[in-house]
Amino acid sequence: TKKQQILMGMAKLVMDRTEIRLMASSYEKLLNDKKNLLTDNRIIIEQNTELKEFQEQIAEANIVLENVLDGYEMIFKHTPTATGICSSERRIIWQANDAMFRIFGSGFSLVGEPLEDLITDIDGENSCRIFNEVHLTGIPYHAKEKKLRIRHKDGFKSIHVNISLQPIGRMGDEPANILLILADVTEQ
């Protein structure tokens, strides 16, 4: 019937217009999203530029730090006073300078050795107790003209030293360390 055809035509017209409105709404949303994406993109580009500049500053700082560390390594290695660093808890020597090697005998391996195996006693007292006290209390140990019994490359021997055991913080992989300084005064 004609009435049904008119109703069907009107329904189609309403559906088409609804679809057009939905498409227009979707298009507006897409335009708005595109505008927001462009704004967000500009912000991200600015942040990436700042990040790149920051990374360049970090790279420059790392170069300066490496140069400082190289300088420190040279000073440490060639200082005339016997100096070594060991982990505080396990007391394993992980760095020693040339003067320290001379005290224990050139060619003798110090790195990787437990400190208490290298210095067995201090003035007749068990060195482990003193090393442990420095580790547990964090209080430095400084003493003058102490007789040390050391494991030398030629066997055990006694020397007289001014000794310093200084707790220090994180270095390398170790959370706590002890700086060992020995000034040989045997000849004095």
C-alpha positions in Angstrom: 0.0 0.0 0.0 0.9 3.6 -0.5 0.8 4.4 3.1 3.3 1.6 3.8 5.6 2.9 1.1 5.5 6.4 2.5 6.3 5.1 6.0 9.1 3.0 4.6 10.5 6.0 2.7 10.3 8.1 5.8 12.0 5.4 7.9 14.7 5.2 5.3 15.1 8.9 5.3 15.3 9.0 9.1 17.8 6.1 9.1 19.9 7.9 6.4 19.9 11.2 8.3 20.8 9.3 11.6 23.6 7.6 9.7 24.8 11.0 8.3 24.7 12.5 11.8 26.7 9.6 13.2 29.2 9.9 10.4 29.5 13.7 11.0 29.9 13.1 14.7 32.5 10.5 14.1 34.3 12.8 11.6 34.3 15.7 14.1 35.7 13.3 16.7 38.4 12.1 14.3 39.3 15.7 13.5 39.4 16.5 17.2 41.5 13.4 17.9 43.9 14.4 15.0 44.3 17.8 16.5 45.0 16.3 19.9 47.5 13.9 18.4 49.3 16.7 16.6 49.5 18.6 19.9 50.7 15.5 21.8 53.2 14.8 19.0 54.7 18.3 19.3 55.0 17.8 23.1 56.7 14.4 22.6 59.1 15.9 20.1 60.0 18.7 22.6 60.5 16.2 25.4 62.6 13.9 23.1 64.7 17.0 22.2 65.2 17.7 25.9 66.0 14.1 26.6 68.5 14.0 23.8 70.2 17.1 25.2 70.2 15.6 28.7 71.8 12.4 27.3 74.5 14.5 25.6 75.1 16.2 29.0 75.4 12.8 30.7 77.8 11.6 28.0 80.0 14.7 28.5 79.8 14.2 32.3 80.8 10.5 31.9 83.9 11.6 29.9 84.9 14.0 32.6 84.3 11.4 35.3 86.4 8.8 33.4 89.2 11.3 33.2 89.0 12.0 36.9 89.0 8.2 37.6 92.0 7.7 35.4 93.8 10.5 37.3 92.8 8.8 40.6 94.0 5.5 39.4 97.4 7.0 38.5 97.7 8.7 41.8 96.7 5.6 43.7 99.0 3.3 41.8 102.1 5.5 42.1 101.7 7.0 45.6 104.8 6.1 47.7 102.7 5.0 50.6 101.5 1.4 50.6 97.8 1.6 50.0 95.2 -1.1 49.4 91.4 -1.5 49.4 89.5 -4.5 50.6 85.8 -5.4 51.0 84.8 -4.6 54.6 82.8 -7.8 55.2 84.9 -10.4 53.5 88.2 -8.4 53.7 89.3 -9.6 50.2 91.9 -7.2 48.7 90.6 -5.9 45.4 93.1 -3.1 44.8 96.7 -2.5 45.8 99.3 0.0 44.7 102.9 -0.5 43.7 104.2 0.4 47.2 101.9 -2.3 48.8 103.3 -4.9 46.4 106.9 -3.9 47.4 106.1 -4.4 51.1 104.8 -8.0 50.5 107.4 -8.7 47.8 107.3 -7.9 44.1 105.6 -10.6 42.1 103.4 -11.6 45.0 99.7 -11.6 44.3 97.7 -9.5 46.7 94.5 -8.9 44.8 92.0 -11.6 45.7 93.7 -12.5 49.0 92.0 -12.2 52.4 93.6 -9.4 54.4 94.0 -11.6 57.5 96.0 -14.1 55.4 98.4 -11.3 54.5 98.6 -9.6 57.9 98.3 -12.3 60.6 98.9 -10.2 63.7 99.4 -6.7 64.8 101.7 -6.3 67.9 101.0 -10.0 68.8 97.3 -9.5 68.6 95.2 -11.5 66.1 94.6 -9.2 63.1 91.1 -10.7 62.5 89.8 -9.1 65.7 91.0 -5.6 64.7 89.8 -5.9 61.1 86.4 -7.2 62.3 86.1 -4.4 64.8 86.7 -1.8 62.1 84.1 -3.5 59.9 81.4 -3.8 62.6 81.9 -0.4 64.3 82.8 1.7 61.3 85.5 3.3 63.5 88.9 3.7 61.9 92.0 2.1 63.4 95.2 4.2 63.4 98.4 3.2 65.1 102.1 4.1 65.0 105.1 1.8 65.0 103.2 -1.4 65.2 104.9 -4.7 64.6 103.1 -6.6 61.9 103.6 -10.3 61.0 103.0 -10.5 57.3 103.0 -13.2 54.7 105.8 -12.1 52.4 106.6 -13.7 49.0 109.6 -15.3 50.8 107.6 -16.6 53.8 106.4 -14.9 57.0 108.3 -11.9 58.3 107.9 -9.0 60.7 107.9 -5.4 59.9 107.2 -2.2 61.8 104.6 0.2 60.3 102.3 3.1 60.9 99.0 1.5 60.0 95.6 3.0 59.1 92.4 1.0 58.5 89.8 3.5 57.3 86.2 2.4 56.7 85.0 3.8 53.4 81.6 3.4 51.6 80.6 1.9 48.3 83.4 1.5 45.7 82.9 -0.8 42.7 80.6 -3.7 43.5 81.3 -3.6 47.2 78.8 -1.8 49.5 81.4 -1.2 52.2 85.2 -1.2 52.1 88.3 -0.7 54.2 91.2 1.5 53.0 94.5 0.0 54.3 97.5 2.3 54.5 100.9 1.0 55.7 104.0 3.3 56.2 107.0 1.0 56.7 109.1 2.4 59.6 111.2 -0.8 60.1 114.4 1.1 59.3 113.7 4.0 61.6 
